[in-house]
């Protein structure tokens, strides 16, 4: 695991009117690590993800992403620099498609970051493999004339997209389901398909929002193995929101704990497990009672 910082968040703030969803949140994610962002319900975890991906324009702070070898000031992505992306109602078809699938701007994905959602966002009336092909729209087949003329370059791009789709289907053990409708899959299979679809966008950092939600213990164990596989064999950096503390403590390299929009603890799993502030936040007790 590298010590290089691939994602840096400094003093991030997100206000909704008078409500402070995030207050001065700072964190650093090392390249090729599994980083967990945990906390009680309403702590602000998903809000952080929404700021990272452009779903929200942060009120203040700085986000730097160094996924593709060049630092990108993501706060600028959310603000003036790429305002033309029009995040809430993108005008370009490709931007609207990406927004529908991933709830943010494709510009952040092109910088090297993708995400999944707690609520699955598959195209359930499309086949499994079609879901993976459409996810690659922003990377291939952008020339309509080439498609109309069926050029050699277009055919090569189509072949590459299909190969990429089946590669990730094999990784998530869904090759046998390639031609089934996504909506026919079990809940656990849909979770794996959503991860495969995000991987088809060629990220180097992937944000997983409660990927184990609704899974049984066997499925959760298999998911943990898949996440380790992404880190170890595909050089991925994983940022994870998860309520299953057994899973979090078992696979995470670093953990940050949020409570009411504030960072209350940072450290390794063993440090977090025994931190009085973390115990107080989860049990609803005063910290003084637990010391």
Order of alpha helices (4+ residues) and beta strands (2+ residues): beta-beta-beta-alpha-beta-beta-alpha-alpha-alpha-beta-alpha-alpha-alpha-alpha-beta-alpha-beta-alpha-beta-beta-alpha-alpha-alpha
